[in-house]
Amino acid sequence: MPDTSETRYLAPAQVAELLGVETDEVIELIHAGRLRGARVGSPARWRVEHESVGEYLEDQHEETRRIALWRQSNEASFPELWGPRTS
């Protein structure tokens, strides 16, 4: 677990701006476990670990890469996969 004294936290609105989504979607990502967040302060307000935003973006990039590879493999013809037919 990271040292909490050095952990930087962001408000959901800041994360939403970084990701280009609505604030409600950031809260949903926290509940889904895709972003690390905690309710802090009085009254309690959501805060998101800055590091988890970078990890989320890396996960999204990897997922996009895998989907692109899957689509590419589905569109490949048999000669592209196994080479030209030799008789």
C-alpha positions in Angstrom: 0.0 0.0 0.0 1.4 3.4 -0.9 2.5 5.8 1.8 -0.6 8.0 2.4 1.5 11.0 3.4 2.7 11.3 -0.2 -0.5 10.2 -1.9 -2.1 13.0 -4.0 -5.8 13.1 -4.1 -8.1 14.7 -6.7 -11.7 15.8 -6.5 -14.1 13.8 -8.8 -14.7 16.9 -10.9 -10.9 17.2 -11.6 -10.8 13.5 -12.6 -13.9 13.9 -14.8 -12.2 16.8 -16.6 -9.0 14.7 -17.1 -10.9 11.8 -18.4 -13.5 13.8 -20.4 -16.5 12.2 -18.6 -19.2 13.4 -16.2 -18.5 13.5 -12.4 -21.2 10.8 -11.9 -19.2 8.5 -14.1 -16.1 9.0 -11.9 -18.1 8.0 -8.9 -19.4 4.9 -10.7 -15.7 4.0 -11.6 -14.9 4.2 -7.9 -17.8 2.0 -6.9 -16.8 -0.5 -9.7 -13.2 -0.6 -8.3 -11.6 0.8 -11.4 -10.5 3.9 -9.6 -9.2 4.1 -6.0 -11.2 6.6 -4.0 -12.2 7.4 -0.5 -14.7 9.6 1.3 -12.7 12.1 3.4 -13.5 15.1 5.5 -16.5 16.4 7.2 -18.9 16.4 5.4 -17.4 13.4 3.6 -16.5 14.1 0.0 -15.1 11.7 -2.6 -11.4 12.0 -3.4 -9.6 9.9 -6.0 -5.9 8.8 -5.8 -4.0 10.6 -8.5 -2.0 7.4 -9.2 -5.1 5.4 -9.8 -6.1 7.7 -12.7 -2.9 6.9 -14.5 -3.4 3.2 -13.9 -7.0 3.5 -15.2 -5.8 5.2 -18.4 -3.1 2.5 -18.9 -5.8 -0.2 -18.4 -8.0 1.6 -21.0 -5.2 1.8 -23.4 -4.4 -1.9 -23.1 -8.0 -2.8 -23.5 -8.3 -0.7 -26.7 -5.1 -2.3 -28.0 -6.4 -5.8 -27.5 -9.7 -5.0 -29.1 -7.9 -3.6 -32.1 -5.8 -6.7 -32.4 -8.9 -8.9 -32.1 -10.7 -7.0 -34.8 -7.6 -7.1 -37.0 -7.3 -10.9 -36.6 -11.0 -11.4 -37.4 -10.6 -9.4 -40.6 -7.5 -11.2 -41.8 -7.9 -13.6 -44.7 -6.5 -17.1 -44.6 -3.5 -16.3 -47.0 -2.5 -13.5 -44.7 -2.5 -15.9 -41.7 -0.9 -18.9 -43.2 0.8 -17.6 -46.3 0.1 -18.4 -49.9 -1.2 -21.8 -50.8 1.4 -24.2 -52.3 0.4 -27.3 -54.1 
